[in-house]
Amino acid sequence: TRVLWWDERWIYAEQRFTRNDEVVAIVISKGGLLMGAKLLPTLEWVPGLPAIVDRPEQPESVSSLQQLEKALRW
């Protein structure tokens, strides 16, 4: 698992699953943390994130995931 990118509300991560050194699945996920009904700002629940991982430019995989999510909304 590795952090791909984050914004004020979400962390996007990639998980790779391997078997015998071959990648058999790749998952890109979007996660946040709720406190009650409120979505906490990312740096409030992971305050040291910028010190752990440099925030890169937004990768195309995250942009594509955001576009897909937007398209799936009713």
Backbone hydrogen bonds, N-H to C=O, Kabsch-Sander energy under -0.5 kcal/mol:
donor,donor_aa,acceptor,acceptor_aa,energy
2,R,14,E,-2.3
4,L,12,Y,-2.9
5,W,12,Y,-1.4
7,D,10,W,-2.3
11,I,31,G,-2.5
12,Y,5,W,-2.9
13,A,29,S,-2.3
14,E,2,R,-2.8
15,Q,27,V,-3.0
17,F,25,A,-2.8
19,R,22,E,-2.4
22,E,19,R,-1.5
24,V,17,F,-3.2
25,A,17,F,-1.4
27,V,15,Q,-2.8
29,S,13,A,-2.8
29,S,27,V,-0.5
31,G,11,I,-2.7
35,M,38,K,-3.1
36,G,34,L,-0.5
38,K,35,M,-1.9
40,L,33,L,-2.8
40,L,38,K,-0.6
42,T,8,E,-2.5
44,E,41,P,-1.7
45,W,41,P,-1.2
45,W,42,T,-0.7
46,V,42,T,-1.9
49,L,46,V,-1.8
51,A,48,G,-1.1
52,I,48,G,-1.4
52,I,49,L,-0.7
53,V,49,L,-2.8
62,V,59,P,-0.6
63,S,59,P,-2.0
64,S,60,E,-2.8
65,L,61,S,-1.9
66,Q,62,V,-2.5
67,Q,63,S,-2.2
68,L,64,S,-2.5
69,E,65,L,-2.6
70,K,66,Q,-2.2
71,A,67,Q,-2.3
72,L,68,L,-1.8
73,R,69,E,-0.8
73,R,70,K,-0.7
